[in-house]
């Protein structure tokens, strides 16, 4: 068993690491919340990327992607 003074120093070091891990977890949670909010704003049109302006327009799915593409199309990397 290490001497008491060394045990106390180890406890302080480990406690510092625990605090750092907790803070990192809190930062990650906050970043995920911000990302979710940004995705929501972008997908609802409330926020737009620089250079993209104007109103969104409705289009038919088949005009922007392949619906039920053939097996050959999926293998070639063309699946929507």
N, C-alpha and C positions, 0 to 999 in steps of 0.2 A: 504494500500500500504506500503510495507516495506521501511525503510529509504533508501536514495540514496546509501549510502556506502554498505548496504547489497545487494541491487540490482546489484551494480557493481561486488561484489564478486560472486553472483549467475551467472552473465553473464560470468565471467571468468571461473567458474567451468563448465558451460554448453558448453562454447566454447571449453574447453579442451576435454570434452566428444565427441563433434562433430569431433574434430581433430582425436581422437582415433578411432572413427567409420570409418572415411574416410581412415585412414591408414590400418585398418583391412580389409576394402573392397579392397584396392589396393593390399594387401598381398594375399587375396583370389583370385583375378583376376590373379595375377602373378603365383600363385600355379596351377590354372586351366590351364594356358598356358603351364607351364612346364609339367604337367601331360599329356596334349594332345600331346606334342612333344615326350614325352617318349613312350606313347602308339604307336604313329606312328613309332618310331624307332624300338620298339619291334616287331610290327606286320609286318614290312617290312624286318626284319632280320638285319637291320643296327646295332642294339645293341642286345646283347645276355645276358641272365642271367648267373651268375656264375655256372659253372659245365655243361653248355650246349654248345657244340661245334659242328663243322661240318656243312655241307651244309643242307639246308632244302630239303625235297624231296616231290614230288607230289604224292598224293594218291587219290583214288576214295572216294567220300563222303560216300558211303555205307560201306567202310572199317573202317571208324572212328565214324560213328553215325548211328542211325536209321532214315530212311526217311519215313515219314508218318506212325509213329508207331501206333499200334492198340490202341483202347480206353483203354483196360486193361493195356497196357504198360504205357500209360500216367498216369493212376491212380496210378500205382505202382512207379512212379517217374523215369521212364526210358526214357522219351522223350528227344530227342537231341535238 
